[in-house]
Amino acid sequence: MRIAIVHDWLTGMRGGEKCLEVFCEIYPEADIFTLLHVPDSVSKIIENHPIHTSPIQHMPGVEKKYRYFLPLMPSAIRMFDLSGYDFILSSSHCVAKGARGREDAFHLCYCYTPMRYAWSAYDEYFSGGRVGRPLKWVLPRAMAYLRRWDRESNSGVNEFVAISHTVANRIRYHYGREADVLYPPVDTDRFCPGSRAGEYYLVVSAFAPYKRVDVAVEAFNRLGRPLMVVGH
């Protein structure tokens, strides 16, 4: 059985890539398809697999500004030829679930969330002067297209698996589909509660707009309590 793993992009090791790493260990012979791959940005376990990229890989400045290419991503993900694969595993928070294979291939989507840029986190990413004036006029139409595509593209998925019950509810709300829940892998030996409380509070997070780390910082400034922030 030939297996294809489709992941949105490979630009660093975050939560989705930790899950992808486990998928690569489960399916060591699988090929990886991704819109964009920044070499050496992910673990050797992932890098050792054959990695196929889309034309977005060659866009100028894409490594740091890849979210600006969102309107092109639905078409780019459909360019992958997956006709030679029997099982497609999409690891998706954006457009990976829209990849298409043969009619008799089985497509399982491990979904981190429906496309947050188009749905729940649109304001966090694109409001408040985060985009220039030209894009400000284009974005509403582009996002309307992305929402329509995001709803329609789920028809190519045989089964959804969500990372949490919250995400399963989002899948039901936006796509009208049911999803089983399989929690992401966590190293419970390394990450466990300490024996006593420390002298400060801790936030560990990627500095992505929708994470709203700024809200935590503002709250602790108002409370006058110590907060340590770890992330990038």
C-alpha positions in Angstrom: 0.0 0.0 0.0 1.4 3.4 -1.0 0.8 6.2 1.5 0.9 10.0 1.0 1.0 12.4 4.0 -0.1 15.9 3.1 0.9 18.7 5.4 0.2 22.4 4.9 3.7 23.7 5.1 7.1 22.9 6.7 8.6 26.0 8.2 9.4 25.0 11.8 8.6 22.5 14.5 5.4 23.4 16.2 2.5 21.3 17.4 1.4 20.1 14.0 4.9 19.1 13.1 5.2 17.1 16.3 2.1 15.2 15.1 3.6 14.8 11.6 6.8 13.4 13.2 4.7 10.6 14.8 2.9 10.0 11.5 6.3 9.6 9.8 7.4 7.1 12.4 4.2 5.1 12.0 4.5 5.2 8.2 8.3 5.2 7.4 7.7 4.5 3.7 5.3 7.4 3.2 5.9 10.4 0.9 5.2 13.9 2.2 3.5 16.5 0.1 3.6 20.1 1.3 3.0 23.6 -0.1 6.4 24.9 1.2 9.4 23.3 2.7 12.2 25.4 4.4 15.2 23.0 4.4 16.3 21.9 7.9 13.4 23.7 9.6 11.9 20.4 10.9 13.2 17.3 12.6 15.4 14.7 10.8 12.6 12.2 11.2 10.5 14.4 8.8 13.4 15.5 6.7 14.4 11.9 5.9 11.2 11.3 4.1 10.8 12.2 0.4 9.3 15.7 0.4 7.3 17.1 -2.6 6.5 20.8 -2.8 4.1 23.0 -4.8 4.9 26.0 -7.1 4.4 28.2 -4.0 7.9 27.0 -2.9 9.4 29.2 -5.6 7.5 32.4 -4.9 9.8 35.3 -3.8 9.8 35.9 -0.1 7.5 33.0 0.6 9.5 31.7 3.6 8.6 34.6 5.8 5.4 35.8 4.1 3.7 32.5 3.2 0.3 33.5 4.7 0.1 36.3 2.0 -0.2 33.5 -0.5 -3.4 32.0 1.1 -5.6 32.7 -2.0 -3.2 30.6 -4.1 -3.1 27.7 -1.7 -6.3 25.8 -2.7 -5.2 25.6 -6.3 -1.6 24.7 -5.3 -2.7 21.8 -3.0 -4.8 20.4 -5.9 -1.7 20.3 -8.2 -0.3 17.3 -6.4 -0.6 14.1 -8.3 -1.7 11.6 -5.7 -3.1 9.1 -8.2 -0.5 6.5 -7.3 -1.4 6.4 -3.6 -3.9 4.1 -1.8 -4.1 6.0 1.5 -3.9 9.7 1.9 -3.4 11.1 5.4 -3.8 14.9 5.5 -2.4 16.7 8.5 -4.4 19.9 8.1 -5.2 23.2 9.7 -5.4 25.1 6.4 -5.7 23.5 2.9 -4.1 20.1 3.2 -7.4 18.3 3.5 -8.2 19.6 0.0 -5.7 17.3 -1.7 -7.3 14.8 -4.0 -6.4 11.3 -4.9 -8.0 8.4 -6.8 -11.7 7.7 -6.2 -10.9 4.4 -4.6 -8.2 5.8 -2.3 -9.0 6.4 1.4 -8.5 9.9 2.7 -8.2 10.4 6.4 -7.9 14.0 7.7 -6.3 14.6 11.1 -7.6 18.1 11.6 -6.1 20.7 14.0 -8.9 23.1 13.3 -10.9 24.3 10.3 -9.0 27.0 8.4 -8.6 29.6 11.2 -7.6 32.4 8.8 -11.0 32.2 7.1 -13.1 31.5 10.2 -12.4 32.0 13.9 -9.2 34.0 13.7 -9.7 36.3 10.7 -9.6 39.5 12.8 -6.5 38.4 14.8 -4.5 37.9 11.5 -5.8 40.7 9.3 -7.3 43.5 11.3 -5.7 46.4 13.2 -3.3 47.5 10.4 -1.7 44.1 10.0 -2.1 44.3 6.2 -1.5 47.2 3.8 -4.2 49.2 2.1 -4.2 47.3 -1.3 -4.7 44.0 0.5 -7.3 45.4 2.8 -9.6 45.8 -0.2 -8.9 42.4 -1.7 -9.0 40.3 1.5 -12.8 40.2 2.0 -13.4 38.7 -1.4 -10.4 36.4 -1.0 -11.7 35.1 2.3 -15.2 34.6 1.0 -13.7 32.4 -1.7 -11.6 30.5 0.9 -14.6 29.9 3.1 -16.6 28.5 0.2 -13.6 26.3 -0.9 -13.0 25.2 2.7 -16.6 24.0 3.0 -16.7 22.3 -0.4 -13.3 20.6 -0.2 -14.2 18.5 2.8 -16.3 16.3 0.4 -13.0 14.6 -0.6 -12.3 13.4 2.9 -13.6 10.0 3.9 -13.1 10.4 7.6 -12.2 13.3 9.9 -10.2 12.9 13.2 -10.0 16.0 15.4 -7.4 16.8 18.0 -10.1 17.7 20.6 -13.8 17.8 21.2 -13.7 21.6 20.6 -12.2 21.1 17.1 -14.8 18.3 16.5 -17.5 20.8 17.3 -16.0 23.3 14.8 -15.9 20.6 12.1 -19.5 19.8 12.8 -20.4 23.5 12.7 -18.5 24.6 9.6 -18.5 21.3 7.5 -21.6 19.5 8.8 -19.4 16.4 9.4 -18.8 14.2 12.4 -15.2 13.6 13.7 -13.6 11.1 16.0 -11.3 12.6 18.6 -7.6 11.5 18.9 -5.5 13.7 21.2 -2.1 14.7 19.9 1.0 12.9 21.3 2.4 14.4 24.5 5.6 13.4 26.4 3.9 13.0 29.8 7.2 12.1 31.4 8.8 15.4 30.5 5.7 17.6 30.8 4.2 17.0 34.2 3.0 19.2 37.1 5.7 20.2 39.6 5.5 19.2 43.3 5.0 22.8 44.4 4.0 26.1 43.0 6.6 28.4 41.6 7.2 32.1 42.0 5.8 33.2 38.7 3.2 32.2 36.0 4.2 30.8 32.7 3.0 31.1 29.1 4.6 28.9 26.5 3.3 29.7 23.0 4.1 30.4 19.4 3.8 34.2 18.8 1.0 33.8 16.3 -1.7 36.5 16.3 -4.5 34.1 17.2 -2.7 32.9 20.3 -3.3 36.3 21.9 -0.3 36.3 24.1 -0.7 40.0 24.3 -3.9 39.5 26.3 -2.1 37.4 28.9 0.6 40.0 29.2 -1.9 42.9 29.6 -3.9 40.9 32.2 -0.8 40.2 34.4 0.4 43.8 34.1 -2.9 44.9 35.5 -2.8 42.3 38.2 0.8 43.2 39.1 1.8 39.5 39.0 4.9 38.0 37.5 4.6 36.3 34.1 7.3 34.6 32.1 6.6 34.2 28.4 8.5 31.5 26.4 8.1 31.2 22.6 9.1 32.6 19.2 
